[in-house]
Amino acid sequence: MKMHSTLHIAADHPAFAGHFPAFPVLPGAILLDEIFKAIELARGIDLRRWHIQSAKFLHAVRPGETLVLEHDAPAPGLIHFAIRVESRKVSSGMLHES
């Protein structure tokens, strides 16, 4: 079942200030953490035993951008995800259960 979640990252999140001061972008680790939290909440599952099978970061996420997470579970133990800012895909990947 395909699901959508909106991710809200505060424009003043401390990660923006340190990554990079002249051109602030959201670090991939923060983005992945937010993806995990949103999928856990939406699907009512615990992802602590899941692993990132693949993750691609296609475009930078800038302060103030609205992120839309789309995730699908095409098979047991497998979740595909994609993050978009408007029509631009900024990240995609796959999670699998250990």
RAFEN-V15176 format. One record per pair of residues at least 12 apart in sequence whose ideal C-beta (glycine too) atoms are under 10 Angstrom apart, sorted by the first residue. I is the first residue (numbers start at 1). J is the second residue. D is the distance in Angstrom with one decimal. If there is no record, write none. Layout:
I/J/D + I/J/D
This chain:
1/43/8.8 + 1/71/9.4 + 1/72/7.1 + 1/73/6.6 + 1/74/9.5 + 2/70/6.6 + 2/71/7.4 + 2/72/4.5 + 2/73/8.7 + 2/74/9.3 + 2/80/9.1 + 3/38/9.2 + 3/39/8.2 + 3/42/5.1 + 3/43/7.0 + 3/69/8.4 + 3/70/7.4 + 3/71/5.5 + 3/72/7.4 + 3/73/8.6 + 3/79/9.7 + 3/81/9.8 + 4/38/9.7 + 4/42/8.4 + 4/68/6.2 + 4/69/6.8 + 4/70/5.4 + 4/71/8.0 + 4/84/9.6 + 5/34/9.5 + 5/35/8.9 + 5/37/9.4 + 5/38/4.3 + 5/39/7.7 + 5/41/7.6 + 5/42/5.3 + 5/43/9.9 + 5/67/8.9 + 5/68/7.5 + 5/69/4.5 + 5/70/8.2 + 5/71/7.5 + 5/81/9.8 + 5/83/9.8 + 6/38/8.5 + 6/66/6.6 + 6/67/7.0 + 6/68/5.8 + 6/69/7.4 + 7/26/9.9 + 7/31/8.3 + 7/34/5.1 + 7/35/7.6 + 7/37/8.7 + 7/38/5.9 + 7/61/9.3 + 7/65/9.6 + 7/66/8.0 + 7/67/4.0 + 7/68/7.5 + 7/69/5.6 + 7/83/7.3 + 8/34/8.8 + 8/38/9.9 + 8/66/7.7 + 8/67/7.9 + 9/26/6.1 + 9/30/7.4 + 9/31/8.1 + 9/34/6.6 + 9/61/7.4 + 9/63/8.0 + 9/64/8.8 + 9/65/7.9 + 9/66/9.2 + 9/67/6.7 + 10/63/8.3 + 10/64/9.0 + 11/24/9.0 + 11/62/8.8 + 11/63/4.0 + 11/64/4.3 + 11/65/8.7 + 12/63/7.5 + 12/64/9.6 + 13/26/7.4 + 13/27/9.8 + 13/30/7.3 + 13/63/7.5 + 14/30/9.6 + 15/27/5.4 + 15/29/8.5 + 15/30/4.9 + 15/31/9.5 + 15/63/9.8 + 16/30/9.2 + 16/61/9.3 + 16/62/8.3 + 16/63/5.0 + 16/64/9.5 + 17/63/9.5 + 20/60/9.6 + 23/60/8.0 + 23/62/8.5 + 24/60/9.0 + 24/61/9.6 + 24/62/6.8 + 24/63/5.5 + 24/64/9.9 + 25/57/9.6 + 25/59/9.4 + 25/60/4.1 + 25/61/6.2 + 25/62/6.3 + 25/63/8.6 + 26/57/9.7 + 26/60/7.6 + 26/61/4.0 + 26/62/7.7 + 26/63/7.9 + 26/65/8.4 + 26/67/8.7 + 26/90/9.1 + 26/91/9.8 + 27/57/9.5 + 27/61/9.1 + 28/55/7.2 + 28/56/9.7 + 28/57/5.0 + 28/60/10.0 + 28/61/9.0 + 28/91/7.5 + 30/61/8.9 + 31/55/8.9 + 31/57/7.5 + 31/61/6.3 + 31/67/8.0 + 31/69/9.7 + 31/83/6.9 + 31/90/8.1 + 31/91/6.1 + 32/52/6.8 + 32/55/6.5 + 32/57/9.3 + 32/81/9.6 + 32/83/9.9 + 32/91/8.3 + 32/93/8.1 + 32/95/9.7 + 34/61/9.9 + 34/67/7.8 + 34/69/8.1 + 34/83/8.9 + 35/47/9.4 + 35/52/9.3 + 35/55/8.8 + 35/67/9.2 + 35/69/6.1 + 35/71/8.0 + 35/79/9.6 + 35/81/5.9 + 35/82/9.8 + 35/83/7.0 + 35/91/7.8 + 35/93/8.0 + 35/95/8.5 + 36/48/9.1 + 36/50/8.0 + 36/52/9.0 + 36/81/9.6 + 36/95/8.0 + 38/67/9.3 + 38/69/5.3 + 38/71/7.9 + 38/81/9.0 + 38/83/9.7 + 39/69/7.6 + 39/71/5.4 + 39/73/9.2 + 39/79/6.4 + 39/81/7.0 + 39/95/7.4 + 42/69/8.4 + 42/71/7.2 + 43/71/7.7 + 43/73/7.2 + 43/79/7.9 + 45/73/9.2 + 45/79/8.9 + 45/97/9.0 + 47/79/8.5 + 47/95/6.9 + 47/97/8.5 + 48/98/9.5 + 49/77/9.8 + 49/97/6.2 + 49/98/4.9 + 50/77/8.2 + 50/78/9.6 + 50/79/7.6 + 50/95/4.9 + 50/96/6.6 + 50/97/5.2 + 50/98/6.8 + 51/94/9.7 + 51/95/6.9 + 51/96/5.9 + 51/97/8.0 + 51/98/6.0 + 52/81/9.9 + 52/93/6.3 + 52/94/7.7 + 52/95/6.1 + 52/96/8.4 + 53/78/8.1 + 53/79/9.4 + 53/80/9.6 + 53/93/7.3 + 53/94/4.4 + 53/95/6.5 + 53/96/4.7 + 54/80/9.5 + 54/92/8.2 + 54/93/5.0 + 54/94/4.9 + 54/95/9.0 + 54/96/9.4 + 55/81/8.8 + 55/91/6.9 + 55/92/7.7 + 55/93/3.7 + 55/94/8.0 + 55/95/9.1 + 56/82/9.5 + 56/89/9.0 + 56/90/9.5 + 56/91/6.4 + 56/92/5.3 + 56/93/6.2 + 56/94/9.8 + 57/83/9.2 + 57/90/7.2 + 57/91/5.2 + 57/92/8.9 + 57/93/9.0 + 58/82/9.5 + 58/83/9.1 + 58/88/8.2 + 58/89/5.7 + 58/90/5.7 + 58/91/6.3 + 58/92/7.2 + 59/83/9.5 + 59/84/9.8 + 59/85/7.4 + 59/88/5.8 + 59/89/7.5 + 59/90/4.4 + 59/91/8.1 + 60/85/9.5 + 60/90/7.5 + 61/83/7.8 + 61/85/6.7 + 61/90/5.6 + 61/91/8.0 + 62/85/8.3 + 62/90/9.8 + 65/85/4.7 + 65/86/8.4 + 65/88/9.4 + 65/90/8.4 + 66/84/9.3 + 66/85/6.8 + 66/86/7.9 + 67/83/5.4 + 67/84/7.4 + 67/85/6.1 + 67/90/7.4 + 67/91/8.9 + 68/82/8.8 + 68/83/7.1 + 68/84/4.9 + 68/85/7.7 + 68/86/8.5 + 68/90/9.9 + 69/81/6.3 + 69/82/7.5 + 69/83/5.5 + 69/84/8.2 + 69/91/9.1 + 70/82/5.0 + 70/83/7.9 + 70/84/7.1 + 70/89/9.5 + 70/92/9.2 + 71/83/9.6 + 71/93/10.0 + 71/95/8.6 + 73/95/9.3 + 74/94/9.7 + 75/96/9.5 + 76/97/7.8 + 77/95/9.0 + 77/96/5.9 + 77/97/3.7 + 77/98/8.6 + 78/94/6.8 + 78/95/7.3 + 78/96/5.5 + 78/97/7.6 + 79/93/9.1 + 79/94/7.0 + 79/95/4.4 + 79/96/7.8 + 79/97/8.6 + 80/92/7.7 + 80/93/7.6 + 80/94/5.3 + 80/95/8.1 + 81/93/5.7 + 81/94/7.4 + 81/95/7.0
